[in-house]
């Protein structure tokens, strides 16, 4: 069975964006060391328009061959005129309001999100599924998430869009597998779900 990994950036206090979902303040930490790590260890998570300028256009996928994101995350690409931000992956957008997909590489999931994710996880293959965002989608899929890769930026937001939105109080246990620190203050923590 393939893994669903929530690979996400957040503030120290667990927000993936401000109240409107904007996380552009985190871009200030994309220095040479950290960007080099992202390009070498998670190249498939680099958006298609940035891959060639970064010299990783044809980089081999290391973790994922599929990406799932919410309408809000996808809207950022659409607003920039990009209909397939991760054209090198199979792309899914969870949205009940987007309507028809604007790109043949993007499948819109407008119904049973959990059921569709279970189908994707049951497919043959060694590479996993990347849950890219957003908050509400992560909350809805919390029980399906097998792994967390949390890029924690040295900022406190105070309020904003939580990593897991729309969930009531519920405890889900994960085991810490690794922590990597960077000179710019960013931490990358990897957790596996305790089952």
BELFENUR-V581994 format. One record per helix or strand of 2 or more residues. SS is the DSSP state (h for helix, s for strand). FROM is the first residue (numbers start at 1). TO is the last residue. If there is no record, write none. Layout:
# BELFENUR-V581994
ss:SS from:FROM to:TO
ss:SS from:FROM to:TO
This chain:
# BELFENUR-V581994
ss:s from:4 to:11
ss:s from:15 to:17
ss:h from:24 to:29
ss:h from:32 to:41
ss:h from:43 to:45
ss:h from:48 to:51
ss:s from:64 to:70
ss:h from:71 to:79
ss:s from:90 to:94
ss:s from:106 to:109
ss:h from:113 to:122
ss:s from:128 to:133
ss:h from:135 to:144
ss:s from:147 to:153
ss:s from:161 to:162
ss:s from:174 to:181
ss:s from:187 to:193
